[in-house]
């Protein structure tokens, strides 16, 4: 389908611990965060003690919402979603709070039921990883939502009082942490539903678990600090959770990037994760950077857009901003894919998707200085907030993007590539990048001109041929050099047919 014109949408998420405004740029299936502001207001901090919203949290939340109103009036997005979750849902004074928000800010707040919150969290996970299956767990300040994911989509969900504010003692999260008491409560509250949610893969949604993942990365020396689709084995996650649960608040505060308020709630999240691993018999935990907010956006998209591949669409949107020809990416894909489909699969069924995605990144960096573009593009692709691919696939695309622009392959983080890719996968990425470079150089990045040549493989050769009347397209030293490079990376010899 044609590239979609961008539009903006905003989500205000009034949670039990934080109130957040996120403004997104939507380009078809691609979702980009362009503004993100969070206030840790602790709206649900007093729920366990009083059954009401924390008065200071209400004040902070209203202040934040008034500021968000001013921002949105300037940004003027096409859509605005304003939702509240467990604190506003469970508190005795929740309806009064919603009415006050409407009166003082003009926002009409939609208070999500527990089942709705679980549903949107699961839809958000699918927006970021459409093939995800297992169980989604969205941990907020007051509640944990669990919902099944299968090939048919999101199932029915449940909400449980397993957020830090619901597990805290009478003094709240700031006044001491009793690990044994919290563990006992977590085990009791999960046990009633545990048998219904046993699974191998657990998709963890929520800021506390993202922080646990970042901590695990530091402890394990993991080289790529991207939380989305970061996967941890259950045994490693259990070790990390137990470590956090036994740390003092002051020790957690000394961790780089850890806020004081987050250090208060992280041990609770660690014990909840420990309990989930044990009672749901989990084998792996996969972190999702997408959740309720992205689920709201994704469900509002037309079905034909939701059905598109997020990786291909995200790469197309990213490459399109710097592109010369709108249809270059699809044209490269049509030119390269038939040849590369003959190669042994290295990522299973994902090989074709990765080729398509790499082709849509072909024009990234073309407006940058040639001495630096390969390294700059590599860094962008490696960490771009694009959904729909795991960490090995990120490395593959970054390596291909570097090879597309550089004859000598010396990317800035070769050690990361060598840790997360097999030698065969890294070699294939270089071959793909070199082939994209060949196609771009011989056609001058013109999709119509590229269509008059053909690429194919046999057992010994990479074959480049032109249609009758277009033989001159394949002449010249540059074309022969690029064809030789691509063939060498594939372990083949170049064969150029001009007659």
TORVOLUM-593882 format. One record per residue (C-alpha): residue in one letter; x, y, z. Coordinates in Angstrom, 2 decimals. Layout:
N
+------+---------+---------+---------+
: type :      px :      py :      pz :
+------+---------+---------+---------+
:    a :       X :       Y :       Z :
...
+------+---------+---------+---------+
***
This chain:
499
+------+---------+---------+---------+
: type :      px :      py :      pz :
+------+---------+---------+---------+
:    x :    0.00 :    0.00 :    0.00 :
:    x :    1.20 :    3.60 :   -0.54 :
:    x :    3.18 :    5.28 :    2.20 :
:    x :    0.79 :    6.78 :    4.75 :
:    x :    0.83 :   10.51 :    5.50 :
:    x :    1.75 :   11.10 :    9.16 :
:    x :   -0.71 :   12.22 :   11.80 :
:    x :   -0.43 :   12.86 :   15.52 :
:    x :   -2.30 :   11.25 :   18.42 :
:    x :   -1.92 :   11.69 :   22.17 :
:    x :   -2.59 :    9.47 :   25.16 :
:    x :   -2.89 :   10.63 :   28.76 :
:    x :   -2.52 :    7.67 :   31.10 :
:    x :   -3.55 :    8.34 :   34.72 :
:    x :   -2.08 :    5.41 :   36.60 :
:    x :   -1.74 :    4.47 :   40.23 :
:    x :    1.89 :    5.53 :   40.37 :
:    x :    2.39 :    7.89 :   37.43 :
:    x :    0.45 :   10.24 :   35.20 :
:    x :    1.88 :   10.48 :   31.73 :
:    x :    1.32 :   12.31 :   28.46 :
:    x :    2.68 :   10.75 :   25.31 :
:    x :    2.30 :   12.37 :   21.89 :
:    x :    2.78 :    9.94 :   19.01 :
:    x :    3.45 :   10.40 :   15.32 :
:    x :    1.58 :    7.70 :   13.42 :
:    x :    2.84 :    6.82 :    9.95 :
:    x :    0.55 :    4.03 :    8.85 :
:    x :    1.42 :    1.04 :   11.07 :
:    x :    4.51 :    2.76 :   12.49 :
:    x :    4.18 :    4.34 :   15.94 :
:    x :    6.75 :    6.95 :   17.01 :
:    x :    6.95 :    8.67 :   20.36 :
:    x :    7.62 :   12.38 :   19.79 :
:    x :    6.87 :   13.74 :   23.28 :
:    x :    6.80 :   11.86 :   26.58 :
:    x :    6.35 :   13.40 :   30.01 :
:    x :    5.75 :   11.52 :   33.24 :
:    x :    4.99 :   12.66 :   36.78 :
:    x :    5.31 :   10.08 :   39.57 :
:    x :    2.32 :   11.45 :   41.46 :
:    x :    1.58 :    8.30 :   43.49 :
:    x :   -2.17 :    8.70 :   43.10 :
:    x :   -2.83 :    5.23 :   44.53 :
:    x :   -0.24 :    5.38 :   47.29 :
:    x :   -2.85 :    5.38 :   50.11 :
:    x :   -5.25 :    2.81 :   48.63 :
:    x :   -4.26 :   -0.05 :   50.94 :
:    x :   -4.49 :    2.17 :   54.02 :
:    x :   -7.51 :    4.41 :   53.36 :
:    x :   -9.26 :    3.09 :   50.27 :
:    x :   -8.97 :    6.60 :   48.84 :
:    x :   -6.64 :    8.45 :   46.50 :
:    x :   -3.62 :   10.13 :   48.07 :
:    x :   -4.47 :   13.85 :   48.55 :
:    x :   -1.00 :   15.03 :   47.51 :
:    x :   -1.20 :   12.65 :   44.53 :
:    x :   -4.48 :   14.24 :   43.46 :
:    x :   -2.89 :   17.71 :   43.62 :
:    x :    0.15 :   16.61 :   41.61 :
:    x :   -2.02 :   14.82 :   39.06 :
:    x :   -4.24 :   17.86 :   38.51 :
:    x :   -1.19 :   20.08 :   38.11 :
:    x :    0.24 :   17.68 :   35.55 :
:    x :   -3.06 :   17.48 :   33.65 :
:    x :   -3.33 :   21.28 :   33.45 :
:    x :    0.15 :   21.41 :   31.96 :
:    x :   -0.73 :   18.59 :   29.56 :
:    x :   -3.80 :   20.57 :   28.44 :
:    x :   -1.56 :   23.53 :   27.56 :
:    x :    0.82 :   21.27 :   25.61 :
:    x :   -2.00 :   19.60 :   23.67 :
:    x :   -3.62 :   22.90 :   22.75 :
:    x :   -0.34 :   23.84 :   21.07 :
:    x :    0.36 :   20.45 :   19.49 :
:    x :   -3.26 :   19.92 :   18.38 :
:    x :   -3.15 :   16.16 :   17.72 :
:    x :   -5.82 :   14.51 :   15.57 :
:    x :   -6.89 :   12.23 :   18.44 :
:    x :   -6.63 :   12.39 :   22.23 :
:    x :   -7.22 :    9.42 :   24.53 :
:    x :   -7.50 :   10.07 :   28.28 :
:    x :   -7.70 :    6.97 :   30.45 :
:    x :   -7.34 :    6.10 :   34.13 :
:    x :   -6.57 :    2.68 :   35.55 :
:    x :   -6.59 :    0.89 :   38.91 :
:    x :   -6.32 :    3.80 :   41.37 :
:    x :   -9.27 :    5.74 :   39.94 :
:    x :  -11.16 :    2.48 :   39.41 :
:    x :  -10.73 :    1.13 :   42.94 :
:    x :  -10.70 :    4.24 :   45.12 :
:    x :  -13.88 :    5.24 :   46.98 :
:    x :  -13.35 :    8.81 :   45.82 :
:    x :  -12.48 :    7.80 :   42.24 :
:    x :  -15.73 :    9.19 :   40.74 :
:    x :  -15.21 :   12.50 :   42.56 :
:    x :  -11.66 :   12.67 :   41.20 :
:    x :  -12.85 :   12.06 :   37.62 :
:    x :  -15.48 :   14.81 :   38.01 :
:    x :  -12.86 :   17.19 :   39.36 :
:    x :  -10.53 :   16.46 :   36.44 :
:    x :  -13.32 :   17.27 :   34.01 :
:    x :  -14.19 :   20.50 :   35.83 :
:    x :  -10.63 :   21.79 :   36.24 :
:    x :   -8.97 :   20.58 :   33.01 :
:    x :  -11.76 :   19.82 :   30.55 :
:    x :  -10.55 :   16.23 :   30.07 :
:    x :  -13.22 :   13.51 :   29.99 :
:    x :  -11.49 :   10.58 :   31.63 :
:    x :  -12.34 :    7.04 :   30.61 :
:    x :  -11.84 :    4.79 :   33.65 :
:    x :  -10.85 :    1.39 :   32.31 :
:    x :  -12.23 :   -1.72 :   33.96 :
:    x :   -9.71 :   -4.37 :   34.96 :
:    x :  -10.70 :   -6.48 :   31.97 :
:    x :  -10.37 :   -3.50 :   29.61 :
:    x :   -6.96 :   -2.64 :   31.00 :
:    x :   -5.80 :   -6.22 :   30.48 :
:    x :   -7.21 :   -6.19 :   26.94 :
:    x :   -5.43 :   -2.99 :   25.90 :
:    x :   -2.16 :   -4.16 :   27.46 :
:    x :   -2.37 :   -7.34 :   25.37 :
:    x :   -3.29 :   -5.42 :   22.21 :
:    x :   -0.31 :   -3.16 :   22.89 :
:    x :    2.01 :   -6.16 :   23.10 :
:    x :    0.61 :   -7.38 :   19.76 :
:    x :    1.21 :   -3.92 :   18.27 :
:    x :    4.88 :   -4.32 :   19.15 :
:    x :    5.23 :   -8.05 :   18.48 :
:    x :    2.36 :   -9.38 :   16.30 :
:    x :    3.44 :  -13.02 :   16.59 :
:    x :    3.54 :  -12.95 :   20.39 :
:    x :    1.89 :  -15.82 :   22.26 :
:    x :    1.79 :  -16.70 :   25.94 :
:    x :    0.58 :  -14.48 :   28.77 :
:    x :    0.81 :  -10.70 :   29.13 :
:    x :    1.35 :   -9.25 :   32.60 :
:    x :    0.90 :   -5.49 :   33.00 :
:    x :    2.14 :   -4.32 :   36.40 :
:    x :    1.01 :   -0.89 :   37.54 :
:    x :    1.15 :    0.88 :   40.85 :
:    x :   -1.91 :   -0.87 :   42.29 :
:    x :   -2.73 :   -3.86 :   40.10 :
:    x :   -1.44 :   -6.61 :   37.86 :
:    x :   -3.44 :   -7.50 :   34.75 :
:    x :   -2.99 :  -10.96 :   33.21 :
:    x :   -4.32 :  -11.96 :   29.80 :
:    x :   -3.68 :  -14.81 :   27.38 :
:    x :   -2.25 :  -14.24 :   23.91 :
:    x :   -2.74 :  -16.81 :   21.18 :
:    x :   -2.70 :  -16.97 :   17.39 :
:    x :   -6.24 :  -15.57 :   17.44 :
:    x :   -5.26 :  -12.53 :   19.54 :
:    x :   -5.99 :  -11.41 :   23.10 :
:    x :   -8.18 :  -13.53 :   25.33 :
:    x :  -10.06 :  -12.64 :   28.49 :
:    x :   -8.05 :  -11.05 :   31.25 :
:    x :   -8.10 :  -10.69 :   35.02 :
:    x :   -6.91 :   -7.95 :   37.35 :
:    x :   -5.27 :   -8.71 :   40.68 :
:    x :   -4.25 :   -6.44 :   43.61 :
:    x :   -0.55 :   -7.12 :   43.10 :
:    x :    0.79 :   -3.63 :   42.44 :
:    x :    3.26 :   -2.19 :   44.98 :
:    x :    0.64 :    0.11 :   46.55 :
:    x :   -1.73 :   -2.83 :   47.07 :
:    x :    1.00 :   -4.98 :   48.61 :
:    x :    2.48 :   -2.29 :   50.86 :
:    x :    1.84 :   -2.24 :   54.58 :
:    x :   -0.03 :    0.47 :   56.48 :
:    x :    2.93 :    2.82 :   56.18 :
:    x :    3.04 :    2.60 :   52.38 :
:    x :    5.99 :    1.80 :   50.12 :
:    x :    8.18 :    4.55 :   51.61 :
:    x :    8.14 :    3.18 :   55.17 :
:    x :    9.89 :   -0.14 :   55.08 :
:    x :    9.69 :   -3.26 :   52.95 :
:    x :    8.83 :   -6.59 :   54.51 :
:    x :    9.84 :   -9.14 :   51.89 :
:    x :    8.32 :  -12.13 :   53.68 :
:    x :    4.97 :  -10.39 :   54.12 :
:    x :    4.88 :   -9.20 :   50.49 :
:    x :    5.81 :  -12.64 :   49.20 :
:    x :    3.06 :  -14.28 :   51.26 :
:    x :    0.45 :  -11.81 :   49.97 :
:    x :    1.61 :  -12.22 :   46.37 :
:    x :    1.44 :  -16.00 :   46.60 :
:    x :   -2.05 :  -15.92 :   48.14 :
:    x :   -3.47 :  -13.45 :   45.62 :
:    x :   -2.02 :  -15.19 :   42.57 :
:    x :   -2.78 :  -18.76 :   43.60 :
:    x :   -6.50 :  -18.57 :   42.74 :
:    x :   -5.82 :  -17.95 :   39.02 :
:    x :   -2.32 :  -19.38 :   38.55 :
:    x :   -3.50 :  -22.66 :   37.01 :
:    x :   -5.41 :  -20.76 :   34.32 :
:    x :   -2.38 :  -18.70 :   33.23 :
:    x :    0.47 :  -21.20 :   33.13 :
:    x :    2.62 :  -20.63 :   30.07 :
:    x :    6.18 :  -20.77 :   28.76 :
:    x :    6.46 :  -17.12 :   27.71 :
:    x :    5.50 :  -14.14 :   29.84 :
:    x :    5.30 :  -10.70 :   28.19 :
:    x :    6.12 :   -8.16 :   30.89 :
:    x :    4.55 :   -4.69 :   30.56 :
:    x :    5.20 :   -1.78 :   32.89 :
:    x :    7.92 :    0.58 :   34.04 :
:    x :    9.00 :   -1.47 :   37.04 :
:    x :    9.77 :   -4.52 :   34.94 :
:    x :   11.54 :   -2.41 :   32.31 :
:    x :   13.79 :   -1.18 :   35.13 :
:    x :   14.40 :   -4.76 :   36.23 :
:    x :   15.39 :   -5.62 :   32.67 :
:    x :   17.84 :   -2.70 :   32.49 :
:    x :   19.35 :   -3.81 :   35.79 :
:    x :   19.73 :   -7.35 :   34.45 :
:    x :   21.47 :   -5.98 :   31.35 :
:    x :   24.01 :   -4.17 :   33.52 :
:    x :   24.62 :   -7.19 :   35.75 :
:    x :   25.08 :   -9.56 :   32.80 :
:    x :   27.15 :   -7.20 :   30.66 :
:    x :   24.57 :   -7.35 :   27.89 :
:    x :   25.76 :   -5.02 :   25.10 :
:    x :   22.49 :   -3.70 :   23.66 :
:    x :   20.46 :   -1.57 :   26.08 :
:    x :   17.13 :   -1.78 :   24.26 :
:    x :   14.36 :   -3.11 :   26.49 :
:    x :   11.76 :   -3.89 :   23.82 :
:    x :   11.72 :   -7.63 :   23.17 :
:    x :   14.63 :   -8.19 :   25.53 :
:    x :   14.33 :  -11.82 :   26.59 :
:    x :   15.48 :  -13.27 :   29.91 :
:    x :   15.37 :  -16.92 :   30.89 :
:    x :   13.22 :  -17.67 :   33.91 :
:    x :   16.23 :  -18.77 :   35.97 :
:    x :   18.14 :  -15.54 :   35.23 :
:    x :   15.05 :  -13.42 :   35.91 :
:    x :   14.54 :  -15.25 :   39.20 :
:    x :   18.13 :  -14.52 :   40.24 :
:    x :   17.74 :  -10.83 :   39.35 :
:    x :   14.40 :  -10.54 :   41.16 :
:    x :   15.77 :  -12.11 :   44.32 :
:    x :   18.79 :   -9.82 :   44.20 :
:    x :   16.59 :   -6.72 :   43.97 :
:    x :   14.24 :   -7.95 :   46.68 :
:    x :   17.16 :   -8.19 :   49.10 :
:    x :   18.65 :   -4.77 :   48.31 :
:    x :   18.15 :   -1.85 :   50.64 :
:    x :   16.40 :    1.26 :   49.37 :
:    x :   19.65 :    3.22 :   49.55 :
:    x :   21.45 :    0.54 :   47.50 :
:    x :   18.81 :    0.69 :   44.78 :
:    x :   19.00 :    4.49 :   44.71 :
:    x :   22.71 :    4.25 :   43.90 :
:    x :   21.98 :    2.36 :   40.68 :
:    x :   22.54 :    4.61 :   37.68 :
:    x :   19.24 :    5.97 :   36.35 :
:    x :   17.16 :    4.74 :   39.30 :
:    x :   14.84 :    7.39 :   40.76 :
:    x :   14.01 :    7.55 :   44.46 :
:    x :   10.33 :    6.80 :   43.88 :
:    x :   11.12 :    3.88 :   41.59 :
:    x :   13.53 :    2.42 :   44.16 :
:    x :   10.62 :    2.30 :   46.65 :
:    x :    8.43 :    0.14 :   44.39 :
:    x :   10.99 :   -2.00 :   42.55 :
:    x :   11.41 :   -4.62 :   45.31 :
:    x :    7.63 :   -5.24 :   45.24 :
:    x :    7.78 :   -5.76 :   41.46 :
:    x :   10.70 :   -8.15 :   41.94 :
:    x :    8.76 :  -10.34 :   44.36 :
:    x :    5.69 :  -10.33 :   42.10 :
:    x :    7.89 :  -11.50 :   39.22 :
:    x :    9.44 :  -14.17 :   41.43 :
:    x :    5.95 :  -15.40 :   42.37 :
:    x :    4.80 :  -15.40 :   38.74 :
:    x :    7.80 :  -17.44 :   37.63 :
:    x :    7.13 :  -20.05 :   40.29 :
:    x :    3.33 :  -20.31 :   40.08 :
:    x :    2.91 :  -19.88 :   36.30 :
:    x :    5.89 :  -22.18 :   35.61 :
:    x :    7.42 :  -19.67 :   33.24 :
:    x :   10.43 :  -20.47 :   31.06 :
:    x :   11.20 :  -17.03 :   29.66 :
:    x :   10.27 :  -13.39 :   30.18 :
:    x :   10.10 :  -11.01 :   27.25 :
:    x :    9.93 :   -7.29 :   27.96 :
:    x :    7.48 :   -5.18 :   25.96 :
:    x :    7.94 :   -1.42 :   25.68 :
:    x :    4.38 :   -1.34 :   24.34 :
:    x :    1.34 :   -1.55 :   26.58 :
:    x :   -2.05 :    0.04 :   27.26 :
:    x :   -1.26 :    3.34 :   25.52 :
:    x :   -0.09 :    1.70 :   22.33 :
:    x :   -2.99 :   -0.75 :   22.55 :
:    x :   -5.45 :    2.15 :   22.46 :
:    x :   -3.75 :    3.58 :   19.37 :
:    x :   -3.44 :    0.23 :   17.63 :
:    x :   -7.06 :   -0.79 :   18.12 :
:    x :   -8.17 :    2.55 :   16.65 :
:    x :   -6.26 :    1.88 :   13.40 :
:    x :   -8.13 :    0.54 :   10.36 :
:    x :   -7.96 :   -3.27 :   10.10 :
:    x :   -5.95 :   -3.12 :    6.85 :
:    x :   -3.29 :   -1.03 :    8.63 :
:    x :   -3.22 :   -3.29 :   11.71 :
:    x :   -2.52 :   -6.23 :    9.41 :
:    x :    0.72 :   -4.75 :    8.06 :
:    x :    4.11 :   -5.89 :    9.33 :
:    x :    5.38 :   -3.42 :   11.97 :
:    x :    9.05 :   -3.95 :   11.14 :
:    x :    8.66 :   -3.36 :    7.41 :
:    x :    6.38 :   -0.37 :    7.95 :
:    x :    8.64 :    1.09 :   10.64 :
:    x :   11.73 :    0.78 :    8.46 :
:    x :    9.87 :    2.30 :    5.52 :
:    x :    8.79 :    5.26 :    7.66 :
:    x :   12.32 :    5.74 :    9.00 :
:    x :   13.95 :    5.52 :    5.57 :
:    x :   11.27 :    7.56 :    3.86 :
:    x :   12.22 :   10.73 :    5.75 :
:    x :   15.62 :   10.84 :    4.06 :
:    x :   14.65 :    9.18 :    0.80 :
:    x :   15.02 :   10.25 :   -2.79 :
:    x :   12.27 :    8.11 :   -4.33 :
:    x :    9.18 :    7.06 :   -2.34 :
:    x :    8.97 :    3.64 :   -3.96 :
:    x :   12.68 :    2.78 :   -3.86 :
:    x :   12.33 :    0.41 :   -0.89 :
:    x :    9.61 :   -1.77 :   -2.40 :
:    x :   11.42 :   -1.73 :   -5.76 :
:    x :   14.65 :   -2.95 :   -4.14 :
:    x :   12.70 :   -5.64 :   -2.32 :
:    x :   11.15 :   -6.88 :   -5.58 :
:    x :   14.61 :   -6.91 :   -7.22 :
:    x :   16.56 :   -8.62 :   -4.41 :
:    x :   14.02 :  -10.95 :   -2.75 :
:    x :   13.77 :  -13.57 :   -5.55 :
:    x :   17.54 :  -14.13 :   -5.44 :
:    x :   17.90 :  -14.11 :   -1.65 :
:    x :   14.95 :  -16.47 :   -1.24 :
:    x :   17.16 :  -19.18 :   -2.79 :
:    x :   19.66 :  -18.93 :    0.08 :
:    x :   19.47 :  -21.16 :    3.17 :
:    x :   17.20 :  -19.64 :    5.82 :
:    x :   19.08 :  -18.21 :    8.82 :
:    x :   16.12 :  -16.70 :   10.69 :
:    x :   13.47 :  -19.19 :    9.61 :
:    x :   10.41 :  -17.55 :    8.10 :
:    x :   11.77 :  -14.15 :    9.15 :
:    x :   14.42 :  -14.05 :    6.40 :
:    x :   12.05 :  -12.53 :    3.84 :
:    x :   10.79 :   -9.92 :    6.33 :
:    x :   14.35 :   -8.87 :    7.14 :
:    x :   15.22 :   -8.48 :    3.46 :
:    x :   12.12 :   -6.33 :    2.95 :
:    x :   12.93 :   -4.22 :    6.01 :
:    x :   16.57 :   -3.69 :    4.98 :
:    x :   15.51 :   -2.58 :    1.52 :
:    x :   13.28 :    0.09 :    3.04 :
:    x :   16.26 :    1.48 :    4.94 :
:    x :   18.32 :    1.87 :    1.77 :
:    x :   18.11 :    5.66 :    1.59 :
:    x :   18.90 :    6.34 :    5.25 :
:    x :   21.96 :    8.53 :    5.46 :
:    x :   22.13 :    9.58 :    1.83 :
:    x :   22.08 :   13.25 :    2.86 :
:    x :   24.91 :   12.78 :    5.36 :
:    x :   28.62 :   13.15 :    4.64 :
:    x :   29.92 :    9.97 :    2.97 :
:    x :   32.80 :    9.68 :    5.45 :
:    x :   30.39 :    9.29 :    8.36 :
:    x :   27.07 :    8.01 :    7.05 :
:    x :   27.75 :    4.29 :    7.49 :
:    x :   28.51 :    4.65 :   11.21 :
:    x :   25.68 :    7.13 :   11.84 :
:    x :   23.11 :    4.96 :   10.06 :
:    x :   24.34 :    1.89 :   11.93 :
:    x :   23.71 :    3.56 :   15.30 :
:    x :   20.24 :    4.76 :   14.26 :
:    x :   19.10 :    1.37 :   12.99 :
:    x :   20.52 :   -0.54 :   15.95 :
:    x :   18.50 :    1.50 :   18.46 :
:    x :   15.58 :    2.81 :   16.43 :
:    x :   12.26 :    2.48 :   18.33 :
:    x :   10.80 :    0.23 :   15.65 :
:    x :    8.51 :   -2.60 :   16.68 :
:    x :    8.35 :   -6.14 :   15.45 :
:    x :   11.91 :   -7.46 :   15.75 :
:    x :   14.11 :   -9.06 :   18.35 :
:    x :   17.64 :   -8.08 :   19.27 :
:    x :   19.41 :  -10.41 :   16.84 :
:    x :   17.28 :   -9.02 :   14.02 :
:    x :   18.15 :   -5.46 :   15.11 :
:    x :   21.81 :   -6.36 :   14.79 :
:    x :   21.25 :   -7.95 :   11.39 :
:    x :   19.54 :   -4.83 :   10.00 :
:    x :   22.17 :   -2.51 :   11.49 :
:    x :   24.95 :   -4.59 :    9.94 :
:    x :   23.20 :   -4.59 :    6.56 :
:    x :   22.69 :   -0.81 :    6.77 :
:    x :   26.38 :   -0.30 :    7.50 :
:    x :   27.45 :   -2.59 :    4.63 :
:    x :   25.08 :   -0.76 :    2.29 :
:    x :   27.17 :    2.43 :    2.74 :
:    x :   30.71 :    1.17 :    3.48 :
:    x :   33.08 :   -1.01 :    1.50 :
:    x :   35.18 :   -1.69 :    4.60 :
:    x :   33.07 :   -3.22 :    7.33 :
:    x :   34.13 :   -1.59 :   10.62 :
:    x :   30.89 :   -0.75 :   12.46 :
:    x :   31.09 :    1.09 :   15.79 :
:    x :   29.86 :   -1.90 :   17.84 :
:    x :   31.20 :   -4.96 :   16.10 :
:    x :   31.41 :   -6.74 :   19.47 :
:    x :   27.62 :   -6.39 :   19.85 :
:    x :   27.03 :   -7.91 :   16.43 :
:    x :   29.41 :  -10.78 :   17.10 :
:    x :   27.73 :  -11.55 :   20.44 :
:    x :   24.13 :  -11.53 :   19.15 :
:    x :   24.56 :  -12.90 :   15.61 :
:    x :   26.02 :  -16.15 :   14.34 :
:    x :   28.93 :  -15.82 :   11.88 :
:    x :   26.60 :  -16.95 :    9.08 :
:    x :   23.99 :  -14.31 :    9.98 :
:    x :   26.61 :  -11.56 :   10.08 :
:    x :   27.99 :  -12.67 :    6.72 :
:    x :   24.47 :  -12.66 :    5.23 :
:    x :   23.84 :   -9.13 :    6.55 :
:    x :   26.99 :   -7.89 :    4.84 :
:    x :   25.94 :   -9.61 :    1.62 :
:    x :   22.50 :   -8.02 :    1.76 :
:    x :   23.95 :   -4.56 :    2.37 :
:    x :   26.38 :   -4.97 :   -0.50 :
:    x :   23.57 :   -6.11 :   -2.80 :
:    x :   21.42 :   -3.11 :   -1.87 :
:    x :   24.40 :   -0.88 :   -2.64 :
:    x :   24.78 :   -2.56 :   -6.02 :
:    x :   21.12 :   -1.96 :   -6.85 :
:    x :   21.18 :    1.69 :   -5.75 :
:    x :   24.37 :    2.51 :   -7.63 :
:    x :   23.48 :    0.84 :  -10.91 :
:    x :   20.02 :    2.46 :  -11.01 :
:    x :   20.84 :    5.87 :   -9.55 :
:    x :   18.15 :    5.03 :   -6.96 :
:    x :   15.51 :    5.10 :   -9.69 :
:    x :   12.83 :    2.40 :   -9.19 :
:    x :   11.82 :    2.56 :  -12.86 :
:    x :   15.38 :    2.08 :  -14.08 :
:    x :   16.06 :   -0.72 :  -11.63 :
:    x :   13.06 :   -2.59 :  -13.04 :
:    x :   14.92 :   -3.02 :  -16.36 :
:    x :   17.55 :   -5.27 :  -14.78 :
:    x :   17.36 :   -8.63 :  -13.04 :
:    x :   19.30 :  -10.31 :  -10.26 :
:    x :   19.49 :  -14.08 :   -9.88 :
:    x :   21.71 :  -16.82 :   -8.45 :
:    x :   22.95 :  -20.19 :   -9.56 :
:    x :   25.26 :  -22.56 :   -7.72 :
:    x :   28.37 :  -20.61 :   -8.65 :
:    x :   27.29 :  -17.13 :   -9.73 :
:    x :   25.49 :  -13.97 :   -8.82 :
:    x :   23.96 :  -13.07 :  -12.17 :
:    x :   23.13 :   -9.52 :  -13.22 :
:    x :   21.21 :   -9.13 :  -16.49 :
:    x :   19.47 :   -6.30 :  -18.32 :
:    x :   16.34 :   -6.23 :  -20.44 :
:    x :   16.79 :   -5.71 :  -24.21 :
:    x :   17.67 :   -2.12 :  -24.93 :
:    x :   19.05 :   -1.46 :  -21.45 :
:    x :   22.46 :   -3.17 :  -21.64 :
:    x :   24.25 :    0.12 :  -21.04 :
:    x :   22.77 :    0.17 :  -17.57 :
:    x :   25.21 :   -2.56 :  -16.53 :
:    x :   28.35 :   -1.10 :  -18.05 :
:    x :   31.06 :    0.71 :  -16.14 :
:    x :   33.66 :    0.10 :  -13.49 :
:    x :   31.36 :    1.01 :  -10.58 :
:    x :   28.72 :   -1.57 :  -11.44 :
:    x :   31.32 :   -4.31 :  -11.87 :
:    x :   32.97 :   -3.41 :   -8.56 :
:    x :   29.66 :   -3.46 :   -6.67 :
:    x :   28.62 :   -6.75 :   -8.29 :
:    x :   31.96 :   -8.35 :   -7.39 :
:    x :   31.61 :   -7.22 :   -3.77 :
:    x :   28.07 :   -8.59 :   -3.42 :
:    x :   29.05 :  -11.88 :   -5.05 :
:    x :   32.11 :  -12.25 :   -2.80 :
:    x :   30.00 :  -11.90 :    0.36 :
:    x :   27.69 :  -14.61 :   -0.95 :
:    x :   30.62 :  -16.90 :   -1.74 :
:    x :   29.88 :  -16.64 :   -5.49 :
:    x :   31.41 :  -15.22 :   -8.65 :
:    x :   29.83 :  -12.26 :  -10.49 :
:    x :   28.31 :  -12.83 :  -13.90 :
:    x :   27.12 :   -9.77 :  -15.82 :
:    x :   25.03 :  -10.29 :  -18.95 :
:    x :   24.75 :   -7.25 :  -21.21 :
:    x :   23.60 :   -8.86 :  -24.42 :
+------+---------+---------+---------+
***
